[in-house]
């Protein structure tokens, strides 16, 4: 276990230990949070409240009740965030996870990535088995019919945007708002694969939002080796086997490179 104030350079032994366990793993499960996309220039949920949005509370915009009360404000905020995600590029941390998945696939192993992010940067970096716990801001769905579309990469022309599926209906972002249930498929996959993984990584997440924050405990109780990659201490820091303190875009490429050899770091 690493000291919470340490950096990855202070714990080469911990990095090597994590890399050795990763190199031998047959099944790896990863959960990612906002820290995985921070180096791509995507602000955290609260950090989006700047400039025109600084007077708003994000938790009061991200609810079905807020959408019902003021769909124009809510959809303007989400369209602002959607365009920011479209403009962003995957960082080396995203690339390292895609490389890890490919390496496991090449030797017949298993990989699953559960993300709390809504930006789809994991998929753009090449990750294939990705479960979006909180949905995707790049998709919008009809609030009346539930039908989903992917809007073009340009700003909406009207707020709230009208639904093309039913006259008079509105579009809303296809994300999980406070008070809404997480996708059943993603949760079912998490309960199924997490207990059988050899290595579990919690990456760039605050480890405060459940049920995702509890996945690491499920893995640990089943005997998995657990690793936290984060620049800041979290509630999970004292519960994992190894803490690798640093930014995701720097630490993950190092870990993957140490596990699978020089040049195998997701940056190529």
VEXDO-606805 format. One record per residue (C-alpha): residue number from 0; x, y, z. Coordinates in steps of 0.1 Angstrom, whole numbers, plus 2048, in hexadecimal, padded with zeros to 3 digits. Example, Ala and Ser with C-alpha at 12.3 -4.5 7.8 and 13.67 -1.06 7.14 Angstrom:
VEXDO-606805
+-----+-----+-----+-----+
|  nr |   X |   Y |   Z |
+-----+-----+-----+-----+
|   0 | 87B | 7D3 | 84E |
|   1 | 889 | 7F5 | 847 |
+-----+-----+-----+-----+
end
This chain:
VEXDO-606805
+-----+-----+-----+-----+
|  nr |   X |   Y |   Z |
+-----+-----+-----+-----+
|   0 | 800 | 800 | 800 |
|   1 | 80E | 822 | 7F7 |
|   2 | 80E | 841 | 80C |
|   3 | 7F3 | 859 | 800 |
|   4 | 80B | 876 | 7FB |
|   5 | 823 | 862 | 7E6 |
|   6 | 829 | 864 | 7C1 |
|   7 | 830 | 847 | 7A9 |
|   8 | 855 | 84F | 7A8 |
|   9 | 857 | 848 | 7CD |
|  10 | 848 | 826 | 7C9 |
|  11 | 859 | 814 | 7AC |
|  12 | 856 | 7F4 | 7C0 |
|  13 | 830 | 7F9 | 7C1 |
|  14 | 830 | 800 | 79C |
|  15 | 845 | 7E1 | 795 |
|  16 | 82E | 7CB | 7AB |
|  17 | 80F | 7D8 | 79A |
|  18 | 81F | 7D2 | 778 |
|  19 | 828 | 7AF | 780 |
|  20 | 805 | 7A6 | 78B |
|  21 | 7F7 | 7B7 | 76D |
|  22 | 80E | 7A4 | 755 |
|  23 | 801 | 783 | 763 |
|  24 | 7DC | 78B | 764 |
|  25 | 7C3 | 778 | 750 |
|  26 | 7A6 | 78F | 758 |
|  27 | 7A9 | 7B5 | 75F |
|  28 | 78D | 7CC | 769 |
|  29 | 790 | 7F2 | 769 |
|  30 | 779 | 80D | 776 |
|  31 | 781 | 831 | 76B |
|  32 | 775 | 853 | 776 |
|  33 | 77A | 877 | 76E |
|  34 | 7A0 | 876 | 774 |
|  35 | 7A4 | 860 | 756 |
|  36 | 798 | 87C | 73F |
|  37 | 7A6 | 89A | 752 |
|  38 | 7C6 | 89B | 73C |
|  39 | 7B0 | 89B | 71D |
|  40 | 7A3 | 8BD | 729 |
|  41 | 781 | 8B1 | 734 |
|  42 | 778 | 8C2 | 755 |
|  43 | 769 | 8AF | 772 |
|  44 | 744 | 8B0 | 778 |
|  45 | 747 | 8CE | 790 |
|  46 | 763 | 8DF | 77C |
|  47 | 74B | 8E4 | 75F |
|  48 | 739 | 8FE | 773 |
|  49 | 74E | 91B | 766 |
|  50 | 747 | 93B | 753 |
|  51 | 722 | 93C | 74A |
|  52 | 71B | 91E | 760 |
|  53 | 72C | 929 | 780 |
|  54 | 70B | 932 | 791 |
|  55 | 6FC | 910 | 78C |
|  56 | 6FF | 8F1 | 7A2 |
|  57 | 707 | 8D3 | 78B |
|  58 | 6F5 | 8BB | 7A2 |
|  59 | 6D6 | 8D0 | 79D |
|  60 | 6D9 | 8CF | 777 |
|  61 | 6E0 | 8A9 | 775 |
|  62 | 6BE | 89D | 77F |
|  63 | 69D | 894 | 76E |
|  64 | 68C | 8AF | 783 |
|  65 | 6A3 | 8CA | 776 |
|  66 | 69D | 8BF | 752 |
|  67 | 677 | 8C0 | 757 |
|  68 | 679 | 8E2 | 768 |
|  69 | 691 | 8F3 | 750 |
|  70 | 69B | 8DE | 732 |
|  71 | 6AA | 8FB | 720 |
|  72 | 6C5 | 901 | 73A |
|  73 | 6CC | 8DC | 740 |
|  74 | 6D0 | 8D5 | 71B |
|  75 | 6E6 | 8F3 | 715 |
|  76 | 6FD | 8E8 | 731 |
|  77 | 6FF | 8C5 | 723 |
|  78 | 704 | 8D0 | 700 |
|  79 | 721 | 8E6 | 70C |
|  80 | 731 | 8C8 | 71D |
|  81 | 72A | 8B1 | 6FE |
|  82 | 73D | 8C9 | 6E7 |
|  83 | 75A | 8C9 | 700 |
|  84 | 75B | 8A3 | 700 |
|  85 | 75B | 8A2 | 6DA |
|  86 | 778 | 8BB | 6D8 |
|  87 | 78D | 8A7 | 6F1 |
|  88 | 7A6 | 88C | 6E7 |
|  89 | 7AF | 86B | 6F9 |
|  90 | 7CE | 86E | 70F |
|  91 | 7E9 | 855 | 715 |
|  92 | 7D6 | 846 | 732 |
|  93 | 7B9 | 83D | 71A |
|  94 | 7D2 | 82F | 702 |
|  95 | 7E3 | 819 | 71D |
|  96 | 7C2 | 809 | 726 |
|  97 | 7BA | 801 | 702 |
|  98 | 7DD | 7F2 | 6FF |
|  99 | 7D7 | 7DD | 71E |
| 100 | 7B7 | 7D0 | 710 |
| 101 | 7C7 | 7C6 | 6F0 |
| 102 | 7E4 | 7B5 | 701 |
| 103 | 7CB | 7A0 | 716 |
| 104 | 7B7 | 798 | 6F7 |
| 105 | 7D6 | 78C | 6E5 |
| 106 | 7DD | 772 | 6FF |
| 107 | 7B9 | 767 | 705 |
| 108 | 7B3 | 77C | 724 |
| 109 | 795 | 791 | 72E |
| 110 | 792 | 7B6 | 733 |
| 111 | 775 | 7CC | 73E |
| 112 | 774 | 7F2 | 743 |
| 113 | 758 | 803 | 757 |
| 114 | 759 | 828 | 753 |
| 115 | 747 | 843 | 766 |
| 116 | 750 | 85C | 74A |
| 117 | 738 | 866 | 72F |
| 118 | 751 | 872 | 715 |
| 119 | 758 | 852 | 701 |
| 120 | 77E | 859 | 701 |
| 121 | 785 | 835 | 70A |
| 122 | 773 | 829 | 6EB |
| 123 | 785 | 843 | 6D6 |
| 124 | 7A6 | 837 | 6E3 |
| 125 | 79E | 813 | 6D8 |
| 126 | 78F | 803 | 6F7 |
| 127 | 774 | 7EA | 6EC |
| 128 | 764 | 7DB | 70B |
| 129 | 758 | 7FA | 71C |
| 130 | 73A | 7FD | 732 |
| 131 | 72D | 820 | 737 |
| 132 | 71F | 822 | 75B |
| 133 | 712 | 845 | 757 |
| 134 | 709 | 845 | 732 |
| 135 | 717 | 85B | 717 |
| 136 | 714 | 880 | 712 |
| 137 | 71A | 87A | 6EC |
| 138 | 6F8 | 868 | 6E9 |
| 139 | 6D7 | 879 | 6EF |
| 140 | 6B5 | 868 | 6F3 |
| 141 | 691 | 870 | 6EF |
| 142 | 682 | 878 | 711 |
| 143 | 661 | 869 | 706 |
| 144 | 66A | 84A | 6F2 |
| 145 | 68D | 842 | 6FF |
| 146 | 69B | 840 | 6DC |
| 147 | 6C0 | 849 | 6D9 |
| 148 | 6D3 | 85E | 6BF |
| 149 | 6F6 | 86B | 6BB |
| 150 | 6F3 | 890 | 6B1 |
| 151 | 70C | 89F | 699 |
| 152 | 72B | 8AF | 6A8 |
| 153 | 71D | 8D2 | 6A6 |
| 154 | 709 | 8E6 | 6BF |
| 155 | 6E4 | 8E0 | 6C2 |
| 156 | 6D0 | 8FB | 6B1 |
| 157 | 6B3 | 8FB | 6CA |
| 158 | 6B1 | 8F7 | 6F0 |
| 159 | 6A3 | 8E0 | 6FA |
| 160 | 6A9 | 8CD | 6DA |
| 161 | 689 | 8BD | 6CC |
| 162 | 688 | 897 | 6C8 |
| 163 | 686 | 88A | 6A5 |
| 164 | 673 | 86B | 6B2 |
| 165 | 653 | 87B | 6BE |
| 166 | 642 | 89C | 6B8 |
| 167 | 645 | 8B3 | 6D6 |
| 168 | 65E | 89D | 6E8 |
| 169 | 681 | 8A9 | 6F3 |
| 170 | 6A3 | 89A | 6F2 |
| 171 | 6B8 | 896 | 712 |
| 172 | 6DC | 88A | 716 |
| 173 | 6DF | 864 | 718 |
| 174 | 6F0 | 866 | 73A |
| 175 | 6E7 | 85A | 75C |
| 176 | 6D9 | 876 | 772 |
| 177 | 6D8 | 877 | 797 |
| 178 | 6BB | 861 | 7A2 |
| 179 | 6BC | 84B | 783 |
| 180 | 6C6 | 827 | 781 |
| 181 | 6E7 | 81D | 771 |
| 182 | 6E6 | 808 | 752 |
| 183 | 6DC | 7E4 | 75A |
| 184 | 6F4 | 7D5 | 740 |
| 185 | 712 | 7E7 | 74F |
| 186 | 70A | 7DD | 773 |
| 187 | 703 | 7B9 | 769 |
| 188 | 725 | 7B7 | 758 |
| 189 | 736 | 7C7 | 776 |
| 190 | 727 | 7AD | 78F |
| 191 | 730 | 791 | 777 |
| 192 | 754 | 799 | 76E |
| 193 | 762 | 7AC | 78C |
| 194 | 762 | 78E | 7A4 |
| 195 | 777 | 779 | 78C |
| 196 | 792 | 793 | 782 |
| 197 | 7B6 | 78E | 78C |
| 198 | 7BE | 7B3 | 78C |
| 199 | 7A7 | 7D0 | 792 |
| 200 | 7B1 | 7F4 | 78B |
| 201 | 79E | 813 | 798 |
| 202 | 7AA | 830 | 782 |
| 203 | 7A4 | 855 | 786 |
| 204 | 784 | 851 | 79B |
| 205 | 77B | 861 | 7BC |
| 206 | 76F | 83F | 7C9 |
| 207 | 751 | 851 | 7D8 |
| 208 | 735 | 849 | 7C0 |
| 209 | 724 | 828 | 7C4 |
| 210 | 720 | 80D | 7B8 |
| 211 | 740 | 813 | 7A4 |
| 212 | 754 | 81B | 7C3 |
| 213 | 74C | 7F9 | 7D1 |
| 214 | 759 | 7E5 | 7B3 |
| 215 | 77C | 7E5 | 7C1 |
| 216 | 770 | 7D5 | 7E2 |
| 217 | 75E | 7BA | 7CF |
| 218 | 77E | 7B2 | 7BB |
| 219 | 793 | 7B3 | 7DB |
| 220 | 77C | 79C | 7EE |
| 221 | 77E | 783 | 7D1 |
| 222 | 7A4 | 783 | 7D2 |
| 223 | 7AE | 79C | 7B7 |
| 224 | 7CC | 7B1 | 7B9 |
| 225 | 7C0 | 7D5 | 7BB |
| 226 | 7D1 | 7F5 | 7AE |
| 227 | 7C7 | 819 | 7B1 |
| 228 | 7D4 | 833 | 798 |
| 229 | 7CC | 856 | 7A3 |
| 230 | 7DE | 877 | 7A9 |
| 231 | 7CA | 87C | 7C9 |
| 232 | 7C2 | 866 | 7E7 |
| 233 | 79F | 856 | 7E7 |
| 234 | 78B | 841 | 7FF |
| 235 | 798 | 822 | 7EC |
| 236 | 7BD | 82B | 7F1 |
| 237 | 7C0 | 818 | 811 |
| 238 | 7AD | 7FA | 805 |
| 239 | 7C0 | 7F1 | 7E6 |
| 240 | 7E0 | 7DD | 7E3 |
| 241 | 7F4 | 7F8 | 7D0 |
| 242 | 7EF | 81D | 7CC |
| 243 | 800 | 82D | 7AE |
| 244 | 7FE | 852 | 7B5 |
| 245 | 7FF | 869 | 796 |
| 246 | 7EB | 874 | 778 |
| 247 | 7DA | 859 | 765 |
| 248 | 7EA | 863 | 744 |
| 249 | 80D | 85F | 753 |
| 250 | 808 | 841 | 76A |
| 251 | 7F4 | 829 | 754 |
| 252 | 80D | 829 | 737 |
| 253 | 829 | 822 | 750 |
| 254 | 816 | 805 | 75F |
| 255 | 80D | 7F6 | 73E |
| 256 | 830 | 7FA | 731 |
| 257 | 83F | 7EA | 750 |
| 258 | 826 | 7CD | 74D |
| 259 | 82A | 7C5 | 728 |
| 260 | 84B | 7D3 | 71D |
| 261 | 85A | 7F4 | 710 |
| 262 | 846 | 805 | 6F5 |
| 263 | 825 | 7F4 | 700 |
| 264 | 817 | 812 | 711 |
| 265 | 7F9 | 81E | 6FD |
| 266 | 80A | 83D | 6EF |
| 267 | 815 | 830 | 6CE |
+-----+-----+-----+-----+
end
